[in-house]
Amino acid sequence: MARPLRIEYPGAFYHVTSRGNEQKDVFKSQKDREKFLEYLASATNRYGAVIHAYCLMSNHYHLLVETPGGNLSQIMRHINGAYTTYFNVKRKRSGHLFQGRYKAILVEADEYATELSRYIHLNPVRAGMTVRPEEYQWSSYRSYLGQVKVPEWLQTEFILGYFGGRAPDTANKYRQFVEELLECEYDSPLNATVASTILGSERFVGEITERHLGEKKAERSVPAVKGLAVRPSIDEIISKVNTVLGEDSELTRSMSLYICQRHSGAKLKEIGERFGISDAAVSQANRRLVLRAGQDKELKKVVERVEEMLRRVKS
């Protein structure tokens, strides 16, 4: 298996997840979860980590982490290493607890922080562990709503700042934002990740590639580097969709919106401006297409055909 590409620099944001070895549970008791949270706290104190959101499931966890010191590897060695030692000593076992290395996706925070926090906080609902996200004790959601005291090591102001106003108005706006998707099937924001490495606009991906990959850009055999090399523009995507579906149809427009969000790396606002609609309308249109494709096998084949054409452009 290819070694994941790591990009670290001061001020970077990441969505981090780590799963139990062989999909086994890594949290088996309340004490386990409490101990893991203690290691999140110590990571902020010792290594300067900023934890913006978290959710501890049974066999994995999700974090939204900022690294002012550009030291994600050091932070994660502390969290996973200390917790593994605790878990093994407690249960008189040895060996790996987590499956391989943690997965870290570099995130353009201004564009995706709120969406990722919502995705993280809705994890227990998607997994059928609870009906409402605030009923789940082991996530940061209740801290965001003001239902429990915010731990000193948890930073909620950054994300809540996008919703303006003052508490409790800000918390209520954030609740509404999260609950918009409670009854909906929706695409994970992580589906827009480029080369399993970066989640952001086309400009952000380009800047990161130029500034932080350096000589790695020449290593074309590395899958992640190759995936970062080329991204289709909005106009290229529209052209490919027109080739498959023809111009001037509602389906062509819907398909173009959907493929642009998944593959161009452009911000929702940029896509909306190109099509003369709002960024919220882009998201709504894409949710409708996902639902249709789930019920219509022929439509799903069309999506796959367009995506295959784009892969040929990138290779």
Secondary structure, 3 states (H helix, E strand, C coil): CCCCCCCCCCCEEEEEEEEEHHHCCCCCCHHHHHHHHHHHHHHHHHHCCEEEEEEECCCEEEEEEEECCCCHHHHHHHHHHHHHHHHHHHCCCCCCCECCCCEEEEECHHHHHHHHHHHHHCHHHHCCCCCCHHHCCCECHHHHHCCCCCCCCECCHHHHHHHCCCCCHHHHHHHHHHHCCCCCCCCCHHHHCECCCEECCHHHHHHHHHHHCHHHHHCCCCHHHHHHHCCCCHHHHHHHHHHHHCCCCHHHHHHHHHHHHHHCCCCHHHHHHHHCCCHHHHHHHHHHHHHHHHHCHHHHHHHHHHHHHHHHHHC
